[in-house]
């Protein structure tokens, strides 16, 4: 997921419930700029979400054969 608001964290938790083995929440600021309420953040933390702060989307990686999304590239946005 991209973003650290309530909606992004709700989507991340839903991904776990739908069978995702690993969920990463990527956001461009630090934890001090958290937009989500504390209960939503703590619930996603205890469900096992991986949090990656100070990262900005750079581009997408596509499978050359199928044209389907294979990944997303990020760059660090350190303060």
Residue pairs with C-beta under 8 A, 6 or more apart in sequence:
1 8
1 9
1 11
1 12
1 15
1 23
1 24
1 25
1 26
2 8
2 25
2 26
2 27
2 57
3 25
3 27
3 35
4 25
4 27
4 29
4 33
4 34
4 35
4 36
4 41
4 51
5 35
5 36
6 35
6 36
6 37
6 40
8 25
8 27
8 36
9 25
9 36
9 40
9 41
9 43
9 44
9 49
10 40
12 23
12 25
12 44
12 49
13 43
13 44
13 47
13 49
15 23
16 23
16 47
16 48
16 49
22 50
23 48
23 49
23 50
24 49
24 50
24 51
24 52
25 44
25 49
25 50
25 51
25 52
26 52
26 55
26 57
26 74
27 51
27 52
27 53
27 55
28 54
28 55
28 56
28 77
29 53
29 54
30 53
30 54
30 79
31 51
31 53
34 41
36 44
45 51
52 74
54 76
54 77
54 78
54 79
55 74
55 75
55 76
55 77
56 74
56 75
56 77
57 72
57 73
57 74
58 72
58 73
58 74
58 75
59 72
59 73
60 69
60 71
60 72
60 73
61 69
61 70
61 71
61 72
61 73
62 68
62 69
62 70
63 69
63 70
